[in-house]
Amino acid sequence: MKTDTDASAVCAWSQELPALLLGELDAARAAEVERHSAGCARCTAQREDLGCLLFRLRAPLPAQPVRDLAPEILARLPDAEAGWHRRTFWFRAAALLLATAGLGAALLWHQLRQSAFDLAATVPPAVINHEPSTLASVPMDRTAAVANALAWLERTQEADGHWDTARWGAQRMYSVGLTSLALLALSAEGPAVSPPQRSAIARGVDWLLAQQDARGQLGPDGSAAMYNHSLATLALLEGGALTTSAAHRAACRRALAHITGAQRASGGWGYSRGAADNVNTSITVWQLQALLRAEALGFAEVRPYLTRGLAWLGDRIGAEGRVGYRRADDFPNGAETLTAAGALCLLRSTDGAHDPRVARMLAWVRGTAEQPATADYYRCYFVSAALASAAGAADPALEKMRGAVLARQMRDGAEAGSWTPGDRWGRAGGRIYATAMAVLALQSG
């Protein structure tokens, strides 16, 4: 008998994935589809393919003047032939339009059926990599790059304090998480933030506070709810440190209680409303970052949960120092990001920094930083943050990673200062995600 996770079976749930990604399902149905797709390999693959395709279709076309040559051509024809040629011209134009539409539909269907969709192959190299010829005249100064990026984030913030996901090519369900990432980027300079940044942070924090429900949860329900929630908790902690008030601290305490209440018996965290053993490192490291920051800010009640979470993480470290996804030596999406994230959590903890395995983890992370640069801003953040926490800005591998991030920043045009979402996570987070993660990678340490 076939199951939902049998990749060879046709899954009826897949018919609802387009509506989910387009935000057309009500909250209850969206949560059901989210829960199913989290445990169905076929739906997970198809959702990723559809996300890539939507990103490509939503990308703005280059602004190019269009010249209609038909009137000029027809005007030069002899009068006796003009009428016949006009009728023939428009008939052929209509036929060509229909043929083009049919070809477009065929190509679209072909892309939807692909089991693996390479985003890098569908976006022009100049968009993802920024050809050197367009950047050679601009010095790669990290301070100036961060200032330009923060200015872009400030001017793209909506009046109510959030960042619009639809406007910047992201999925609506991640509005809370993406707004939180932008706030974390703006808050990274600590007390040295400028007055405009402080104002933007205050508006963003107020918007996040309005999203918190009676359970303390920040963001909508869904299988990936803990991503939104942990990022928002971090943003409230950082923003609250700049805009201290009793209301903010109480909201932080409720948000932290939601994280500790969601911790599984094993010590880790996983997708919401999933099976008890559906725990993974990707979600866990974000909860640990929030708890680590909370402890540093005086929320002592998180210590027991932090201890259990770090112990769970430690059990995922293999003999070579690599961190697995659900267990040691389990790498469905590679080990680079998870290992860097695990090392960062240990380095920021009281006891983990002295764990003898950290040296092996950092050696492996440093080796990945020497690999050819990619546009994976998620990996760039965790690798940069781990290396900066361990050795500071003098690490050559850290400088190489940051140089790769700097090289991809938009230097001119309407979106100057931002980063184009050219990695596999960009189809969910759009330009806000790419820019915020790039800034955090450059500011880490």
Protein Blocks (a to p, Z undefined) as FASTA:
>chain_A
ZZfklmkbccfklmmmmmmmnopacfklmmmmmmmmmmmmklmmmmmmmmmmmmmmmpcc
dddddddfklmmmmmpcfklmmmmmmmmmmmmmmmmmmmmmmmmmmmmmmmmpmbdcfkl
mpcfklmnopaklmmmpccdfklmmmmmmmmmmmmpcfkopacfklnopafklmmmmmmm
mmmmmmmnmmmbcfklmmmmmmmmmmmmmmpcfkopacjedjklmmmmmmmmmmmmmmmm
mmgcfklmmmmmmmmmmmmmmpcfkopacdehiafklccfklmmmmmmmmmmmmmnopak
lmmmmmmmmmmmmmmpcfkopacfklghiafnojklmmmmmmmmmmmpmklmmpmklmmm
mmmmmmmmmpccdfbfklmmmmmmmmmmmnojmlmklmmmmmmmmmmpcfedjkgoiacd
fbfklmmnommlmmmmmmmmmmgZZ
